């Protein structure tokens, strides 16, 4: 005998739980199922365990999609201020880290507990360790799910299974399979917000600098991000690199400005004038660590007294510091990627309700869709907004 619900949500992550609570508050009998042993795993690990749950400055421009207008409706109807008021209702202490990024002061568990609390208050049930074997559409409407815990029937089915990022936490391509089963197109997926790798001499040099962090401006394909760059054993990471990884394509160059916001030519001329007897490395050490300063000198093959720097060397130094061109060999990939680029094509999904335009009462929300936010709380805001929109419609 199948258990019957008005709404079943597959995926107990940020979007799925938000949707379930919203539907539950509307009086819908709602069940969330997930194959994992814990709910909201990405919430728990995000922001170094403090969950960057939204951003004060959410704009449609903070999202990548083949259909850039798709995100506008949901984001305008459930804003960052709506989620912040929910956080305050649960008396969760939070702070702004930088550029609008909001984090829990204590622990990301508080956001998980908020989501659980909302589901409980709304009467939505959560069933973990429940794996779906197949989904069938019923002739009379609705869906039948066969699982390791028996079969379930629902009027409305919401796919909130996320993307392929961090498979160790249980990420799978199940949501894409369901979409394809019902005739939806998938925009090719790739790892997003991921470190970049290098090979050859640069890999060795970066490994030696591992742990050093430098505020830089990083550019590719007409996009630019200004934030920290972290040197690692495999290449480069840090916020600026994670952001630019969403835009970088294999074989293309990255351009790095080591001193964004500084007139490098004036800075160098001033150094030469004030301390002509100093070495170039000493001047660089006023801005960078000793090891990074040594690395820059090695790349330039210049380390003489400042007064000995010739015009051609000056041009070389300024060009290097303002626009160093390097070629990554690849990305670290899904293993460490924070999000998945691509996903269910939004051209056949309602931007108002998130219902499939192919299959009645089938909904897709969150990361499984071809909508990817920048680093900084934007992906969680998309989860809240899309989850709320579908929850209001199921």
Order of alpha helices (4+ residues) and beta strands (2+ residues): beta-alpha-beta-alpha-beta-beta-alpha-alpha-beta-beta-alpha-beta-beta-beta-beta-alpha-beta-beta-alpha-beta-beta-beta-alpha-beta-alpha-alpha-alpha-alpha-beta-beta-beta-beta-beta-alpha
